[in-house]
């Protein structure tokens, strides 16, 4: 017998897609585990779909920026 999972309690990987101030398309997983910059929306969406890591894609408007990571 398989265990039923409540979809509201299961963590769902969410990926954000949007354009940055320079006009590039940005992909960023909500926890920052993967992402990238692309020249167009089609390539950004293909990247997310091929990654197999997202259950939800949210397109942001108008801007999406990566947080700057300080080096140690």
CHARMM internal coordinates of N, CA and C (Angstrom, degrees):
IC EDIT
DIST 1 N 1 CA 1.4446
DIST 1 CA 1 C 1.5264
ANGL 1 N 1 CA 1 C 109.04
DIST 1 C 2 N 1.3263
ANGL 1 CA 1 C 2 N 116.91
DIHE 1 N 1 CA 1 C 2 N 129.50
DIST 2 N 2 CA 1.4636
ANGL 1 C 2 N 2 CA 119.96
DIHE 1 CA 1 C 2 N 2 CA -179.65
DIST 2 CA 2 C 1.5199
ANGL 2 N 2 CA 2 C 110.60
DIHE 1 C 2 N 2 CA 2 C -85.57
DIST 2 C 3 N 1.3141
ANGL 2 CA 2 C 3 N 114.29
DIHE 2 N 2 CA 2 C 3 N 151.92
DIST 3 N 3 CA 1.4624
ANGL 2 C 3 N 3 CA 120.90
DIHE 2 CA 2 C 3 N 3 CA -179.82
DIST 3 CA 3 C 1.5197
ANGL 3 N 3 CA 3 C 109.77
DIHE 2 C 3 N 3 CA 3 C -84.32
DIST 3 C 4 N 1.3170
ANGL 3 CA 3 C 4 N 116.78
DIHE 3 N 3 CA 3 C 4 N 133.34
DIST 4 N 4 CA 1.4545
ANGL 3 C 4 N 4 CA 121.35
DIHE 3 CA 3 C 4 N 4 CA 176.94
DIST 4 CA 4 C 1.5241
ANGL 4 N 4 CA 4 C 109.00
DIHE 3 C 4 N 4 CA 4 C -81.64
DIST 4 C 5 N 1.3293
ANGL 4 CA 4 C 5 N 115.96
DIHE 4 N 4 CA 4 C 5 N 137.38
DIST 5 N 5 CA 1.4570
ANGL 4 C 5 N 5 CA 121.29
DIHE 4 CA 4 C 5 N 5 CA -179.45
DIST 5 CA 5 C 1.5201
ANGL 5 N 5 CA 5 C 108.45
DIHE 4 C 5 N 5 CA 5 C -113.33
DIST 5 C 6 N 1.3180
ANGL 5 CA 5 C 6 N 115.72
DIHE 5 N 5 CA 5 C 6 N 129.47
DIST 6 N 6 CA 1.4566
ANGL 5 C 6 N 6 CA 121.06
DIHE 5 CA 5 C 6 N 6 CA 176.48
DIST 6 CA 6 C 1.5290
ANGL 6 N 6 CA 6 C 107.77
DIHE 5 C 6 N 6 CA 6 C -75.73
DIST 6 C 7 N 1.3476
ANGL 6 CA 6 C 7 N 119.24
DIHE 6 N 6 CA 6 C 7 N 115.47
DIST 7 N 7 CA 1.4624
ANGL 6 C 7 N 7 CA 120.70
DIHE 6 CA 6 C 7 N 7 CA -176.54
DIST 7 CA 7 C 1.5278
ANGL 7 N 7 CA 7 C 113.13
DIHE 6 C 7 N 7 CA 7 C -63.08
DIST 7 C 8 N 1.3267
ANGL 7 CA 7 C 8 N 117.24
DIHE 7 N 7 CA 7 C 8 N -23.50
DIST 8 N 8 CA 1.4594
ANGL 7 C 8 N 8 CA 119.73
DIHE 7 CA 7 C 8 N 8 CA 179.48
DIST 8 CA 8 C 1.5262
ANGL 8 N 8 CA 8 C 111.83
DIHE 7 C 8 N 8 CA 8 C -76.60
DIST 8 C 9 N 1.3255
ANGL 8 CA 8 C 9 N 117.87
DIHE 8 N 8 CA 8 C 9 N -20.89
DIST 9 N 9 CA 1.4596
ANGL 8 C 9 N 9 CA 121.42
DIHE 8 CA 8 C 9 N 9 CA -179.90
DIST 9 CA 9 C 1.5212
ANGL 9 N 9 CA 9 C 112.34
DIHE 8 C 9 N 9 CA 9 C -98.74
DIST 9 C 10 N 1.3082
ANGL 9 CA 9 C 10 N 116.95
DIHE 9 N 9 CA 9 C 10 N -13.23
DIST 10 N 10 CA 1.4588
ANGL 9 C 10 N 10 CA 121.37
DIHE 9 CA 9 C 10 N 10 CA -178.51
DIST 10 CA 10 C 1.5188
ANGL 10 N 10 CA 10 C 109.25
DIHE 9 C 10 N 10 CA 10 C -83.16
DIST 10 C 11 N 1.3362
ANGL 10 CA 10 C 11 N 117.43
DIHE 10 N 10 CA 10 C 11 N 130.21
DIST 11 N 11 CA 1.4729
ANGL 10 C 11 N 11 CA 118.01
DIHE 10 CA 10 C 11 N 11 CA 177.18
DIST 11 CA 11 C 1.5201
ANGL 11 N 11 CA 11 C 110.48
DIHE 10 C 11 N 11 CA 11 C -66.64
DIST 11 C 12 N 1.3080
ANGL 11 CA 11 C 12 N 116.44
DIHE 11 N 11 CA 11 C 12 N 128.56
DIST 12 N 12 CA 1.4520
ANGL 11 C 12 N 12 CA 122.43
DIHE 11 CA 11 C 12 N 12 CA -178.44
DIST 12 CA 12 C 1.5306
ANGL 12 N 12 CA 12 C 108.32
DIHE 11 C 12 N 12 CA 12 C -108.15
DIST 12 C 13 N 1.3445
ANGL 12 CA 12 C 13 N 117.89
DIHE 12 N 12 CA 12 C 13 N 118.80
DIST 13 N 13 CA 1.4606
ANGL 12 C 13 N 13 CA 118.83
DIHE 12 CA 12 C 13 N 13 CA 176.64
DIST 13 CA 13 C 1.5240
ANGL 13 N 13 CA 13 C 110.67
DIHE 12 C 13 N 13 CA 13 C -63.14
DIST 13 C 14 N 1.3080
ANGL 13 CA 13 C 14 N 116.46
DIHE 13 N 13 CA 13 C 14 N 125.95
DIST 14 N 14 CA 1.4610
ANGL 13 C 14 N 14 CA 121.90
DIHE 13 CA 13 C 14 N 14 CA -179.53
DIST 14 CA 14 C 1.5211
ANGL 14 N 14 CA 14 C 108.57
DIHE 13 C 14 N 14 CA 14 C -115.48
DIST 14 C 15 N 1.3257
ANGL 14 CA 14 C 15 N 116.00
DIHE 14 N 14 CA 14 C 15 N 135.13
DIST 15 N 15 CA 1.4538
ANGL 14 C 15 N 15 CA 121.99
DIHE 14 CA 14 C 15 N 15 CA 178.01
DIST 15 CA 15 C 1.5252
ANGL 15 N 15 CA 15 C 108.23
DIHE 14 C 15 N 15 CA 15 C -119.38
DIST 15 C 16 N 1.3220
ANGL 15 CA 15 C 16 N 115.71
DIHE 15 N 15 CA 15 C 16 N 132.43
DIST 16 N 16 CA 1.4571
ANGL 15 C 16 N 16 CA 122.00
DIHE 15 CA 15 C 16 N 16 CA 178.24
DIST 16 CA 16 C 1.5216
ANGL 16 N 16 CA 16 C 109.35
DIHE 15 C 16 N 16 CA 16 C -100.04
DIST 16 C 17 N 1.3353
ANGL 16 CA 16 C 17 N 115.91
DIHE 16 N 16 CA 16 C 17 N 138.55
DIST 17 N 17 CA 1.4569
ANGL 16 C 17 N 17 CA 122.65
DIHE 16 CA 16 C 17 N 17 CA 177.61
DIST 17 CA 17 C 1.5156
ANGL 17 N 17 CA 17 C 107.19
DIHE 16 C 17 N 17 CA 17 C -128.74
DIST 17 C 18 N 1.3325
ANGL 17 CA 17 C 18 N 116.45
DIHE 17 N 17 CA 17 C 18 N 132.86
DIST 18 N 18 CA 1.4592
ANGL 17 C 18 N 18 CA 120.41
DIHE 17 CA 17 C 18 N 18 CA 179.45
DIST 18 CA 18 C 1.5109
ANGL 18 N 18 CA 18 C 110.64
DIHE 17 C 18 N 18 CA 18 C -170.50
DIST 18 C 19 N 1.3209
ANGL 18 CA 18 C 19 N 116.65
DIHE 18 N 18 CA 18 C 19 N -177.86
DIST 19 N 19 CA 1.4643
ANGL 18 C 19 N 19 CA 121.71
DIHE 18 CA 18 C 19 N 19 CA -179.75
DIST 19 CA 19 C 1.5172
ANGL 19 N 19 CA 19 C 109.98
DIHE 18 C 19 N 19 CA 19 C -105.84
DIST 19 C 20 N 1.3364
ANGL 19 CA 19 C 20 N 115.77
DIHE 19 N 19 CA 19 C 20 N 142.14
DIST 20 N 20 CA 1.4591
ANGL 19 C 20 N 20 CA 119.31
DIHE 19 CA 19 C 20 N 20 CA 176.18
DIST 20 CA 20 C 1.5268
ANGL 20 N 20 CA 20 C 110.04
DIHE 19 C 20 N 20 CA 20 C -91.91
DIST 20 C 21 N 1.3316
ANGL 20 CA 20 C 21 N 116.82
DIHE 20 N 20 CA 20 C 21 N -177.44
DIST 21 N 21 CA 1.4632
ANGL 20 C 21 N 21 CA 120.49
DIHE 20 CA 20 C 21 N 21 CA -176.59
DIST 21 CA 21 C 1.5209
ANGL 21 N 21 CA 21 C 112.99
DIHE 20 C 21 N 21 CA 21 C -64.23
DIST 21 C 22 N 1.3205
ANGL 21 CA 21 C 22 N 117.53
DIHE 21 N 21 CA 21 C 22 N -24.82
DIST 22 N 22 CA 1.4600
ANGL 21 C 22 N 22 CA 121.15
DIHE 21 CA 21 C 22 N 22 CA 178.92
DIST 22 CA 22 C 1.5281
ANGL 22 N 22 CA 22 C 112.58
DIHE 21 C 22 N 22 CA 22 C -85.36
DIST 22 C 23 N 1.3243
ANGL 22 CA 22 C 23 N 117.34
DIHE 22 N 22 CA 22 C 23 N -3.32
DIST 23 N 23 CA 1.4611
ANGL 22 C 23 N 23 CA 121.40
DIHE 22 CA 22 C 23 N 23 CA 178.41
DIST 23 CA 23 C 1.5130
ANGL 23 N 23 CA 23 C 114.55
DIHE 22 C 23 N 23 CA 23 C 92.33
DIST 23 C 24 N 1.3502
ANGL 23 CA 23 C 24 N 117.36
DIHE 23 N 23 CA 23 C 24 N -0.52
DIST 24 N 24 CA 1.4650
ANGL 23 C 24 N 24 CA 120.55
DIHE 23 CA 23 C 24 N 24 CA 177.09
DIST 24 CA 24 C 1.5190
ANGL 24 N 24 CA 24 C 109.94
DIHE 23 C 24 N 24 CA 24 C -75.85
DIST 24 C 25 N 1.3154
ANGL 24 CA 24 C 25 N 115.77
DIHE 24 N 24 CA 24 C 25 N 151.42
DIST 25 N 25 CA 1.4621
ANGL 24 C 25 N 25 CA 120.62
DIHE 24 CA 24 C 25 N 25 CA 174.48
DIST 25 CA 25 C 1.5252
ANGL 25 N 25 CA 25 C 108.09
DIHE 24 C 25 N 25 CA 25 C -86.25
DIST 25 C 26 N 1.3157
ANGL 25 CA 25 C 26 N 116.27
DIHE 25 N 25 CA 25 C 26 N 131.70
DIST 26 N 26 CA 1.4576
ANGL 25 C 26 N 26 CA 122.92
DIHE 25 CA 25 C 26 N 26 CA -175.90
DIST 26 CA 26 C 1.5172
ANGL 26 N 26 CA 26 C 109.63
DIHE 25 C 26 N 26 CA 26 C -116.50
DIST 26 C 27 N 1.3374
ANGL 26 CA 26 C 27 N 116.10
DIHE 26 N 26 CA 26 C 27 N 135.96
DIST 27 N 27 CA 1.4601
ANGL 26 C 27 N 27 CA 123.01
DIHE 26 CA 26 C 27 N 27 CA 174.24
DIST 27 CA 27 C 1.5172
ANGL 27 N 27 CA 27 C 106.19
DIHE 26 C 27 N 27 CA 27 C -117.35
DIST 27 C 28 N 1.3427
ANGL 27 CA 27 C 28 N 116.08
DIHE 27 N 27 CA 27 C 28 N 132.01
DIST 28 N 28 CA 1.4602
ANGL 27 C 28 N 28 CA 119.44
DIHE 27 CA 27 C 28 N 28 CA 178.88
DIST 28 CA 28 C 1.5161
ANGL 28 N 28 CA 28 C 109.56
DIHE 27 C 28 N 28 CA 28 C -147.80
DIST 28 C 29 N 1.3263
ANGL 28 CA 28 C 29 N 115.95
DIHE 28 N 28 CA 28 C 29 N 123.90
DIST 29 N 29 CA 1.4597
ANGL 28 C 29 N 29 CA 121.18
DIHE 28 CA 28 C 29 N 29 CA 173.80
DIST 29 CA 29 C 1.5124
ANGL 29 N 29 CA 29 C 107.17
DIHE 28 C 29 N 29 CA 29 C -72.93
DIST 29 C 30 N 1.3288
ANGL 29 CA 29 C 30 N 117.78
DIHE 29 N 29 CA 29 C 30 N 144.27
DIST 30 N 30 CA 1.4689
ANGL 29 C 30 N 30 CA 121.64
DIHE 29 CA 29 C 30 N 30 CA -171.51
DIST 30 CA 30 C 1.5205
ANGL 30 N 30 CA 30 C 113.99
DIHE 29 C 30 N 30 CA 30 C -55.43
DIST 30 C 31 N 1.3263
ANGL 30 CA 30 C 31 N 118.40
DIHE 30 N 30 CA 30 C 31 N -31.88
DIST 31 N 31 CA 1.4629
ANGL 30 C 31 N 31 CA 120.87
DIHE 30 CA 30 C 31 N 31 CA 179.64
DIST 31 CA 31 C 1.5188
ANGL 31 N 31 CA 31 C 112.22
DIHE 30 C 31 N 31 CA 31 C -95.00
DIST 31 C 32 N 1.3164
ANGL 31 CA 31 C 32 N 117.22
DIHE 31 N 31 CA 31 C 32 N 2.19
DIST 32 N 32 CA 1.4527
ANGL 31 C 32 N 32 CA 121.49
DIHE 31 CA 31 C 32 N 32 CA 178.50
DIST 32 CA 32 C 1.5104
ANGL 32 N 32 CA 32 C 114.87
DIHE 31 C 32 N 32 CA 32 C 77.02
DIST 32 C 33 N 1.3399
ANGL 32 CA 32 C 33 N 117.60
DIHE 32 N 32 CA 32 C 33 N 18.55
DIST 33 N 33 CA 1.4649
ANGL 32 C 33 N 33 CA 119.83
DIHE 32 CA 32 C 33 N 33 CA -177.98
DIST 33 CA 33 C 1.5234
ANGL 33 N 33 CA 33 C 113.06
DIHE 32 C 33 N 33 CA 33 C -75.58
DIST 33 C 34 N 1.3420
ANGL 33 CA 33 C 34 N 118.24
DIHE 33 N 33 CA 33 C 34 N -23.26
DIST 34 N 34 CA 1.4583
ANGL 33 C 34 N 34 CA 120.69
DIHE 33 CA 33 C 34 N 34 CA 173.78
DIST 34 CA 34 C 1.5111
ANGL 34 N 34 CA 34 C 109.55
DIHE 33 C 34 N 34 CA 34 C -157.97
DIST 34 C 35 N 1.3104
ANGL 34 CA 34 C 35 N 115.31
DIHE 34 N 34 CA 34 C 35 N 162.67
DIST 35 N 35 CA 1.4510
ANGL 34 C 35 N 35 CA 120.74
DIHE 34 CA 34 C 35 N 35 CA 179.87
DIST 35 CA 35 C 1.5122
ANGL 35 N 35 CA 35 C 110.12
DIHE 34 C 35 N 35 CA 35 C 170.81
DIST 35 C 36 N 1.3197
ANGL 35 CA 35 C 36 N 115.91
DIHE 35 N 35 CA 35 C 36 N -174.64
DIST 36 N 36 CA 1.4485
ANGL 35 C 36 N 36 CA 120.71
DIHE 35 CA 35 C 36 N 36 CA 178.67
DIST 36 CA 36 C 1.5106
ANGL 36 N 36 CA 36 C 111.53
DIHE 35 C 36 N 36 CA 36 C 176.35
DIST 36 C 37 N 1.3467
ANGL 36 CA 36 C 37 N 115.45
DIHE 36 N 36 CA 36 C 37 N 176.01
DIST 37 N 37 CA 1.4613
ANGL 36 C 37 N 37 CA 121.61
DIHE 36 CA 36 C 37 N 37 CA 177.26
DIST 37 CA 37 C 1.5224
ANGL 37 N 37 CA 37 C 108.50
DIHE 36 C 37 N 37 CA 37 C -119.31
DIST 37 C 38 N 1.3281
ANGL 37 CA 37 C 38 N 115.68
DIHE 37 N 37 CA 37 C 38 N 143.01
DIST 38 N 38 CA 1.4559
ANGL 37 C 38 N 38 CA 121.99
DIHE 37 CA 37 C 38 N 38 CA -174.04
DIST 38 CA 38 C 1.5214
ANGL 38 N 38 CA 38 C 110.16
DIHE 37 C 38 N 38 CA 38 C -137.56
DIST 38 C 39 N 1.3282
ANGL 38 CA 38 C 39 N 116.50
DIHE 38 N 38 CA 38 C 39 N 156.80
DIST 39 N 39 CA 1.4600
ANGL 38 C 39 N 39 CA 120.32
DIHE 38 CA 38 C 39 N 39 CA -178.35
DIST 39 CA 39 C 1.5206
ANGL 39 N 39 CA 39 C 112.97
DIHE 38 C 39 N 39 CA 39 C -80.88
DIST 39 C 40 N 1.3503
ANGL 39 CA 39 C 40 N 117.08
DIHE 39 N 39 CA 39 C 40 N -18.89
DIST 40 N 40 CA 1.4645
ANGL 39 C 40 N 40 CA 118.07
DIHE 39 CA 39 C 40 N 40 CA 178.00
DIST 40 CA 40 C 1.5345
ANGL 40 N 40 CA 40 C 110.71
DIHE 39 C 40 N 40 CA 40 C -148.32
DIST 40 C 41 N 1.3105
ANGL 40 CA 40 C 41 N 114.69
DIHE 40 N 40 CA 40 C 41 N 165.54
DIST 41 N 41 CA 1.4640
ANGL 40 C 41 N 41 CA 122.19
DIHE 40 CA 40 C 41 N 41 CA -176.26
DIST 41 CA 41 C 1.5272
ANGL 41 N 41 CA 41 C 111.11
DIHE 40 C 41 N 41 CA 41 C -64.22
DIST 41 C 42 N 1.3291
ANGL 41 CA 41 C 42 N 116.45
DIHE 41 N 41 CA 41 C 42 N -40.88
DIST 42 N 42 CA 1.4631
ANGL 41 C 42 N 42 CA 120.41
DIHE 41 CA 41 C 42 N 42 CA -177.96
DIST 42 CA 42 C 1.5233
ANGL 42 N 42 CA 42 C 111.13
DIHE 41 C 42 N 42 CA 42 C -57.35
DIST 42 C 43 N 1.3309
ANGL 42 CA 42 C 43 N 116.95
DIHE 42 N 42 CA 42 C 43 N -47.18
DIST 43 N 43 CA 1.4576
ANGL 42 C 43 N 43 CA 120.41
DIHE 42 CA 42 C 43 N 43 CA -179.63
DIST 43 CA 43 C 1.5314
ANGL 43 N 43 CA 43 C 111.29
DIHE 42 C 43 N 43 CA 43 C -65.49
DIST 43 C 44 N 1.3214
ANGL 43 CA 43 C 44 N 117.36
DIHE 43 N 43 CA 43 C 44 N -36.79
DIST 44 N 44 CA 1.4625
ANGL 43 C 44 N 44 CA 120.98
DIHE 43 CA 43 C 44 N 44 CA 178.79
DIST 44 CA 44 C 1.5320
ANGL 44 N 44 CA 44 C 110.76
DIHE 43 C 44 N 44 CA 44 C -63.56
DIST 44 C 45 N 1.3234
ANGL 44 CA 44 C 45 N 116.74
DIHE 44 N 44 CA 44 C 45 N -46.25
DIST 45 N 45 CA 1.4677
ANGL 44 C 45 N 45 CA 120.75
DIHE 44 CA 44 C 45 N 45 CA -179.97
DIST 45 CA 45 C 1.5286
ANGL 45 N 45 CA 45 C 110.63
DIHE 44 C 45 N 45 CA 45 C -66.62
DIST 45 C 46 N 1.3339
ANGL 45 CA 45 C 46 N 118.18
DIHE 45 N 45 CA 45 C 46 N -40.89
DIST 46 N 46 CA 1.4629
ANGL 45 C 46 N 46 CA 120.94
DIHE 45 CA 45 C 46 N 46 CA 177.31
DIST 46 CA 46 C 1.5282
ANGL 46 N 46 CA 46 C 111.07
DIHE 45 C 46 N 46 CA 46 C -58.68
DIST 46 C 47 N 1.3368
ANGL 46 CA 46 C 47 N 116.06
DIHE 46 N 46 CA 46 C 47 N -41.85
DIST 47 N 47 CA 1.4601
ANGL 46 C 47 N 47 CA 120.67
DIHE 46 CA 46 C 47 N 47 CA 178.66
DIST 47 CA 47 C 1.5239
ANGL 47 N 47 CA 47 C 110.78
DIHE 46 C 47 N 47 CA 47 C -58.46
DIST 47 C 48 N 1.3252
ANGL 47 CA 47 C 48 N 116.57
DIHE 47 N 47 CA 47 C 48 N -46.00
DIST 48 N 48 CA 1.4684
ANGL 47 C 48 N 48 CA 120.73
DIHE 47 CA 47 C 48 N 48 CA -179.79
DIST 48 CA 48 C 1.5230
ANGL 48 N 48 CA 48 C 110.64
DIHE 47 C 48 N 48 CA 48 C -63.46
DIST 48 C 49 N 1.3175
ANGL 48 CA 48 C 49 N 117.11
DIHE 48 N 48 CA 48 C 49 N -47.08
DIST 49 N 49 CA 1.4624
ANGL 48 C 49 N 49 CA 120.82
DIHE 48 CA 48 C 49 N 49 CA -177.78
DIST 49 CA 49 C 1.5212
ANGL 49 N 49 CA 49 C 112.13
DIHE 48 C 49 N 49 CA 49 C -64.44
DIST 49 C 50 N 1.3234
ANGL 49 CA 49 C 50 N 117.25
DIHE 49 N 49 CA 49 C 50 N -40.28
DIST 50 N 50 CA 1.4602
ANGL 49 C 50 N 50 CA 120.71
DIHE 49 CA 49 C 50 N 50 CA 179.65
DIST 50 CA 50 C 1.5254
ANGL 50 N 50 CA 50 C 112.25
DIHE 49 C 50 N 50 CA 50 C -71.72
DIST 50 C 51 N 1.3240
ANGL 50 CA 50 C 51 N 117.33
DIHE 50 N 50 CA 50 C 51 N -23.77
DIST 51 N 51 CA 1.4642
ANGL 50 C 51 N 51 CA 120.16
DIHE 50 CA 50 C 51 N 51 CA -179.12
DIST 51 CA 51 C 1.5235
ANGL 51 N 51 CA 51 C 111.14
DIHE 50 C 51 N 51 CA 51 C -66.93
DIST 51 C 52 N 1.3423
ANGL 51 CA 51 C 52 N 116.52
DIHE 51 N 51 CA 51 C 52 N -29.97
DIST 52 N 52 CA 1.4560
ANGL 51 C 52 N 52 CA 120.60
DIHE 51 CA 51 C 52 N 52 CA -178.50
DIST 52 CA 52 C 1.5154
ANGL 52 N 52 CA 52 C 113.13
DIHE 51 C 52 N 52 CA 52 C 66.52
DIST 52 C 53 N 1.3185
ANGL 52 CA 52 C 53 N 116.87
DIHE 52 N 52 CA 52 C 53 N 16.46
DIST 53 N 53 CA 1.4560
ANGL 52 C 53 N 53 CA 120.84
DIHE 52 CA 52 C 53 N 53 CA -174.48
DIST 53 CA 53 C 1.5239
ANGL 53 N 53 CA 53 C 113.46
DIHE 52 C 53 N 53 CA 53 C -107.71
DIST 53 C 54 N 1.3108
ANGL 53 CA 53 C 54 N 118.16
DIHE 53 N 53 CA 53 C 54 N -0.09
DIST 54 N 54 CA 1.4591
ANGL 53 C 54 N 54 CA 120.17
DIHE 53 CA 53 C 54 N 54 CA -176.04
DIST 54 CA 54 C 1.5143
ANGL 54 N 54 CA 54 C 111.20
DIHE 53 C 54 N 54 CA 54 C -117.62
DIST 54 C 55 N 1.2978
ANGL 54 CA 54 C 55 N 115.34
DIHE 54 N 54 CA 54 C 55 N 137.66
DIST 55 N 55 CA 1.4617
ANGL 54 C 55 N 55 CA 120.48
DIHE 54 CA 54 C 55 N 55 CA 172.36
DIST 55 CA 55 C 1.5136
ANGL 55 N 55 CA 55 C 110.36
DIHE 54 C 55 N 55 CA 55 C -105.36
DIST 55 C 56 N 1.3411
ANGL 55 CA 55 C 56 N 116.24
DIHE 55 N 55 CA 55 C 56 N -13.41
DIST 56 N 56 CA 1.4534
ANGL 55 C 56 N 56 CA 120.78
DIHE 55 CA 55 C 56 N 56 CA 178.00
DIST 56 CA 56 C 1.5178
ANGL 56 N 56 CA 56 C 109.05
DIHE 55 C 56 N 56 CA 56 C -144.50
DIST 56 C 57 N 1.3314
ANGL 56 CA 56 C 57 N 116.36
DIHE 56 N 56 CA 56 C 57 N 135.25
DIST 57 N 57 CA 1.4590
ANGL 56 C 57 N 57 CA 122.42
DIHE 56 CA 56 C 57 N 57 CA 175.99
DIST 57 CA 57 C 1.5161
ANGL 57 N 57 CA 57 C 106.84
DIHE 56 C 57 N 57 CA 57 C -117.26
DIST 57 C 58 N 1.3216
ANGL 57 CA 57 C 58 N 116.09
DIHE 57 N 57 CA 57 C 58 N 126.61
DIST 58 N 58 CA 1.4600
ANGL 57 C 58 N 58 CA 120.75
DIHE 57 CA 57 C 58 N 58 CA 178.57
DIST 58 CA 58 C 1.5158
ANGL 58 N 58 CA 58 C 107.79
DIHE 57 C 58 N 58 CA 58 C -117.12
DIST 58 C 59 N 1.3316
ANGL 58 CA 58 C 59 N 116.20
DIHE 58 N 58 CA 58 C 59 N 122.30
DIST 59 N 59 CA 1.4623
ANGL 58 C 59 N 59 CA 119.83
DIHE 58 CA 58 C 59 N 59 CA 177.83
DIST 59 CA 59 C 1.5185
ANGL 59 N 59 CA 59 C 108.69
DIHE 58 C 59 N 59 CA 59 C -89.98
DIST 59 C 60 N 1.3313
ANGL 59 CA 59 C 60 N 114.16
DIHE 59 N 59 CA 59 C 60 N 123.50
DIST 60 N 60 CA 1.4561
ANGL 59 C 60 N 60 CA 121.04
DIHE 59 CA 59 C 60 N 60 CA -176.92
DIST 60 CA 60 C 1.5190
ANGL 60 N 60 CA 60 C 110.00
DIHE 59 C 60 N 60 CA 60 C -92.76
DIST 60 C 61 N 1.3016
ANGL 60 CA 60 C 61 N 115.37
DIHE 60 N 60 CA 60 C 61 N 150.50
DIST 61 N 61 CA 1.4485
ANGL 60 C 61 N 61 CA 120.49
DIHE 60 CA 60 C 61 N 61 CA 176.50
DIST 61 CA 61 C 1.5161
ANGL 61 N 61 CA 61 C 108.28
DIHE 60 C 61 N 61 CA 61 C -142.31
DIST 61 C 62 N 1.2948
ANGL 61 CA 61 C 62 N 120.22
DIHE 61 N 61 CA 61 C 62 N 137.52
DIST 62 N 62 CA 1.4566
ANGL 61 C 62 N 62 CA 126.97
DIHE 61 CA 61 C 62 N 62 CA -2.88
DIST 62 CA 62 C 1.5193
ANGL 62 N 62 CA 62 C 114.00
DIHE 61 C 62 N 62 CA 62 C -95.05
DIST 62 C 63 N 1.3248
ANGL 62 CA 62 C 63 N 119.48
DIHE 62 N 62 CA 62 C 63 N -17.80
DIST 63 N 63 CA 1.4647
ANGL 62 C 63 N 63 CA 120.63
DIHE 62 CA 62 C 63 N 63 CA -172.52
DIST 63 CA 63 C 1.5275
ANGL 63 N 63 CA 63 C 112.42
DIHE 62 C 63 N 63 CA 63 C -130.68
DIST 63 C 64 N 1.3345
ANGL 63 CA 63 C 64 N 115.45
DIHE 63 N 63 CA 63 C 64 N 144.69
DIST 64 N 64 CA 1.4555
ANGL 63 C 64 N 64 CA 121.90
DIHE 63 CA 63 C 64 N 64 CA 174.87
DIST 64 CA 64 C 1.5138
ANGL 64 N 64 CA 64 C 106.98
DIHE 63 C 64 N 64 CA 64 C -136.96
DIST 64 C 65 N 1.3057
ANGL 64 CA 64 C 65 N 118.01
DIHE 64 N 64 CA 64 C 65 N 124.03
DIST 65 N 65 CA 1.4599
ANGL 64 C 65 N 65 CA 121.76
DIHE 64 CA 64 C 65 N 65 CA -178.20
DIST 65 CA 65 C 1.5179
ANGL 65 N 65 CA 65 C 109.74
DIHE 64 C 65 N 65 CA 65 C -121.64
DIST 65 C 66 N 1.3225
ANGL 65 CA 65 C 66 N 116.18
DIHE 65 N 65 CA 65 C 66 N 144.63
DIST 66 N 66 CA 1.4505
ANGL 65 C 66 N 66 CA 121.09
DIHE 65 CA 65 C 66 N 66 CA 171.90
DIST 66 CA 66 C 1.5174
ANGL 66 N 66 CA 66 C 108.56
DIHE 65 C 66 N 66 CA 66 C -77.04
DIST 66 C 67 N 1.3184
ANGL 66 CA 66 C 67 N 116.48
DIHE 66 N 66 CA 66 C 67 N 142.46
DIST 67 N 67 CA 1.4649
ANGL 66 C 67 N 67 CA 119.97
DIHE 66 CA 66 C 67 N 67 CA 173.94
DIST 67 CA 67 C 1.5208
ANGL 67 N 67 CA 67 C 108.09
DIHE 66 C 67 N 67 CA 67 C -70.47
DIST 67 C 68 N 1.3018
ANGL 67 CA 67 C 68 N 115.79
DIHE 67 N 67 CA 67 C 68 N 142.02
DIST 68 N 68 CA 1.4530
ANGL 67 C 68 N 68 CA 120.20
DIHE 67 CA 67 C 68 N 68 CA 177.86
DIST 68 CA 68 C 1.5102
ANGL 68 N 68 CA 68 C 108.57
DIHE 67 C 68 N 68 CA 68 C -77.08
DIST 68 C 69 N 1.3249
ANGL 68 CA 68 C 69 N 115.69
DIHE 68 N 68 CA 68 C 69 N 132.23
DIST 69 N 69 CA 1.4644
ANGL 68 C 69 N 69 CA 120.63
DIHE 68 CA 68 C 69 N 69 CA -179.91
DIST 69 CA 69 C 1.5238
ANGL 69 N 69 CA 69 C 108.06
DIHE 68 C 69 N 69 CA 69 C -103.34
DIST 69 C 70 N 1.3067
ANGL 69 CA 69 C 70 N 116.19
DIHE 69 N 69 CA 69 C 70 N 121.16
DIST 70 N 70 CA 1.4603
ANGL 69 C 70 N 70 CA 120.82
DIHE 69 CA 69 C 70 N 70 CA 179.09
DIST 70 CA 70 C 1.5110
ANGL 70 N 70 CA 70 C 109.44
DIHE 69 C 70 N 70 CA 70 C -76.82
DIST 70 C 71 N 1.3207
ANGL 70 CA 70 C 71 N 116.12
DIHE 70 N 70 CA 70 C 71 N 135.46
DIST 71 N 71 CA 1.4586
ANGL 70 C 71 N 71 CA 119.74
DIHE 70 CA 70 C 71 N 71 CA 177.43
DIST 71 CA 71 C 1.5224
ANGL 71 N 71 CA 71 C 109.88
DIHE 70 C 71 N 71 CA 71 C -84.45
DIST 71 C 72 N 1.3441
ANGL 71 CA 71 C 72 N 116.83
DIHE 71 N 71 CA 71 C 72 N 144.81
DIST 72 N 72 CA 1.4738
ANGL 71 C 72 N 72 CA 119.87
DIHE 71 CA 71 C 72 N 72 CA -178.70
DIST 72 CA 72 C 1.4988
ANGL 72 N 72 CA 72 C 112.68
DIHE 71 C 72 N 72 CA 72 C -68.14
END
COOR INIT
IC SEED 1 N 1 CA 1 C
IC BUILD
